[in-house]
Amino acid sequence: MYNALKRAEDSLKDAITAYESNLSEDYLTIDLREALSYLGEITGETLDEDIINRIFEIFLGIGDWGL
């Protein structure tokens, strides 16, 4: 479980770095999906496309934080 959590953290750090470097949204999406996948390993859950899109909107500051 620790390994999955560490990989999720690393993926989130990569997403932040990509965002701060003004890289394409594709890079952000890859890193965020990867982080969600690792978290899913821990919880046994998977996220559907709507939830992934919502998280992406919040991460970019497009949406509000009221999930």
Secondary structure, 3 states (H helix, E strand, C coil): CHHHHHHHHHHHHHHHHHHHCCCCHHHHHHHHHHHHHHHHHHHCCCCCHHHHHHHHHHHCCCCCCCC
